[in-house]
């Protein structure tokens, strides 16, 4: 009996967790995470990847657009992002390598852009100087571990970029490589205005895209009107892809119901059948002392549903614990704080599913009970 209850509990817990995840996906819960960003990118038929789409059209007058967006209280952080290939060299050793340079406006609090921790860059952003590109040159860069190893760079070391006489100083070594759709790439991060000046983007104030950090999904509609001919995409998963309209949450919920129901019905029917096969003598005794066929059937159904109910209660508790663990694991892995939702009715739904499992599993034990030969069982 305990094994039967445990089987129902596992099936109900699976239903609880998967349905909670489906609800979270359907409701767009990932947009509420503090680490979910919107990207304004040129519309080029979806070519390239986010945030490494550096080819093709670019956005202009990005500092003015950034200033306007910062006036929106719903936005926590905004920065144009330029991505340019550079050949970086350590002048002391002569080692050189090609890198992707990520130009951003330095934040005033911890922040990652394209996996690069740009918090070490000076938030004063002096070189831009209200559009003159004539302020104090900081030359600060944050280098990925691979670049630091290839060039032999440490914090405070000097580096140089090809075709530029501007000195660069390592402000920090990043704690991870920059990931792209095809793997990891050598990268550095630096102030946007300084990268623009080095690569010819300063004349039209150009960048490849604009990053907007917010926890308010209503911002998306406002961002769609910032530039003509652009798309607004959101980083909503491990690969940083946009969440597109899909029936996946519904499919997941239906699959969970079918799997949990199938497992539960098969398990309860089989185990209760074995219980009745071993306990046919008790049914024969009930018949002998005058219990009617209907009463004996009611006893069998009551026992089957009781097992399902107990399994349902245990499954709801187990499912709630598993949901908390799932959310914690996802938060640690990708920064989404609450993927699986647990509305009050979810427990009732899972418990109701357990009751349905018990009802659907009852016919087989009833069949066995109806085919019990009282005389044969009592004379064995």
C-alpha positions, -999 to 999 in steps of 0.1 A, spaced: 0 0 0 28 24 8 45 18 -25 12 26 -43 8 59 -23 44 68 -32 38 61 -69 8 85 -69 28 111 -50 56 111 -75 32 114 -104 13 143 -88 45 161 -79 56 158 -115 23 173 -126 26 201 -100 61 212 -110 57 210 -148 23 228 -147 39 255 -125 67 260 -151 42 261 -179 22 288 -161 54 308 -156 63 305 -193 28 314 -204 27 345 -181 61 357 -192 74 354 -156 110 356 -169 106 393 -178 102 401 -141 138 390 -134 163 417 -126 187 401 -151 164 403 -181 174 429 -207 158 444 -238 179 450 -268 170 475 -296 186 460 -327 184 469 -364 158 449 -383 178 427 -407 156 397 -410 170 381 -378 205 376 -390 233 375 -364 228 369 -327 221 388 -296 242 403 -282 269 396 -308 252 410 -339 279 434 -350 275 430 -388 252 451 -410 232 482 -402 240 503 -371 221 528 -349 230 564 -349 227 593 -324 228 567 -297 238 590 -269 208 613 -275 185 583 -275 201 570 -243 195 604 -226 158 603 -235 154 567 -223 170 575 -190 142 599 -183 118 569 -180 116 559 -143 108 523 -153 143 518 -168 171 509 -145 200 510 -169 205 519 -206 235 519 -228 243 517 -264 265 487 -272 291 487 -300 310 456 -309 342 460 -330 370 436 -338 404 448 -326 439 435 -326 452 439 -291 489 438 -282 509 437 -250 538 462 -258 560 446 -232 559 411 -246 549 417 -282 521 391 -278 490 400 -299 455 386 -305 422 396 -321 394 404 -297 358 416 -298 357 450 -282 324 458 -264 318 495 -260 293 505 -233 285 535 -211 299 524 -177 273 519 -150 273 533 -115 266 499 -99 275 463 -107 264 453 -142 272 427 -168 270 433 -206 275 403 -229 290 384 -199 316 411 -192 315 428 -158 318 465 -167 316 477 -132 353 483 -131 351 510 -157 350 546 -145 313 557 -144 323 594 -149 326 586 -186 347 617 -191 359 613 -226 324 618 -242 322 653 -228 287 661 -240 294 649 -275 327 666 -281 348 634 -277 374 656 -262 374 649 -225 399 630 -205 409 597 -220 407 569 -194 419 540 -216 403 515 -192 395 480 -204 382 449 -189 397 418 -205 384 382 -206 405 355 -189 416 341 -222 428 374 -235 447 380 -202 464 346 -205 472 350 -242 488 384 -238 501 380 -203 481 409 -189 472 416 -153 453 444 -137 472 477 -141 491 465 -172 492 486 -204 480 473 -238 476 489 -273 452 484 -301 463 483 -338 460 515 -357 456 536 -326 482 554 -305 459 557 -275 471 537 -245 449 512 -228 451 501 -192 436 469 -178 411 479 -151 401 443 -143 402 407 -156 368 394 -161 358 363 -141 345 344 -172 348 343 -210 322 360 -232 299 334 -245 284 335 -280 261 311 -299 291 292 -312 311 291 -280 334 315 -262 352 345 -278 381 366 -266 368 399 -256 374 432 -239 350 458 -226 357 496 -227 339 530 -226 317 534 -257 329 568 -266 365 557 -266 358 527 -288 338 549 -311 368 573 -314 392 544 -322 370 527 -348 354 556 -367 319 554 -351 321 588 -333 312 609 -364 276 597 -365 275 585 -328 269 549 -339 264 517 -321 252 482 -330 224 481 -305 210 496 -273 207 477 -241 178 485 -218 177 470 -183 143 469 -166 120 448 -145 89 463 -160 76 445 -191 54 475 -201 87 493 -213 88 471 -244 60 490 -262 78 523 -256 110 509 -269 94 498 -302 90 535 -312 125 546 -304 139 539 -339 122 531 -372 133 498 -387 144 482 -355 133 452 -334 130 450 -297 141 416 -284 145 403 -249 170 380 -233 147 354 -218 167 323 -216 201 306 -213 210 314 -249 197 350 -248 171 345 -274 138 364 -277 107 347 -264 84 342 -293 47 334 -292 44 297 -288 21 269 -276 49 253 -257 35 261 -222 1 246 -231 18 215 -246 39 211 -215 9 213 -193 -11 188 -214 19 164 -215 24 166 -178 -13 158 -172 -12 129 -196 21 115 -182 11 119 -146 -24 105 -153 -10 76 -172 16 67 -146 -8 72 -118 -36 51 -133 -13 23 -143 5 23 -110 -27 24 -88 -45 -2 -109 -16 -26 -109 -8 -23 -72 -44 -24 -61 -49 -54 -83 -20 -71 -66 -34 -62 -32 -68 -76 -41 -53 -108 -56 -34 -113 -23 -65 -104 -2 -93 -122 -20 -100 -143 11 -111 -111 29 -135 -103 1 -148 -139 3 -154 -134 40 -174 -102 34 -195 -121 9 -200 -150 34 -212 -127 62 -238 -111 40 -222 -81 23 -239 -75 -11 -219 -73 -43 -226 -35 -44 -213 -31 -8 -181 -51 -16 -176 -30 -48 -180 2 -26 -153 -11 -3 -129 -17 -32 -135 17 -47 -132 34 -13 -98 17 -7 -86 26 -42 -96 63 -39 -82 65 -4 -48 54 -17 -51 80 -45 -61 108 -21 -32 100 3 -8 100 -26 -23 132 -39 -17 150 -5 18 137 -4 23 147 -41 12 183 -35 36 187 -6 64 171 -26 56 192 -57 56 224 -37 91 216 -23 103 205 -57 90 238 -72 110 258 -47 141 238 -55 135 242 -92 132 280 -89 163 282 -68 183 261 -93 171 281 -122 179 314 -104 214 302 -97 220 291 -133 205 319 -154 193 346 -129 155 341 -134 142 344 -99 107 327 -103 102 307 -134 76 282 -119 45 298 -106 23 283 -78 -11 300 -78 -35 288 -50 -56 267 -74 -26 246 -85 -26 225 -54 -64 218 -58 -57 209 -95 -30 185 -86 -51 170 -58 -81 167 -81 -59 149 -106 -51 123 -79 -88 117 -72 -94 113 -110 -65 88 -111 -82 68 -83 -115 68 -101 -100 58 -134 -79 30 -117 -109 15 -99 -124 -6 -127 -96 -31 -127 -98 -39 -89 -136 -40 -93 -132 -66 -121 -109 -87 -98 -133 -84 -69 -163 -94 -91 -145 -125 -103 -136 -137 -68 -150 -172 -61 -162 -171 -25 -164 -209 -20 -130 -215 -36 -113 -189 -15 -129 -200 18 -120 -237 13 -84 -232 3 
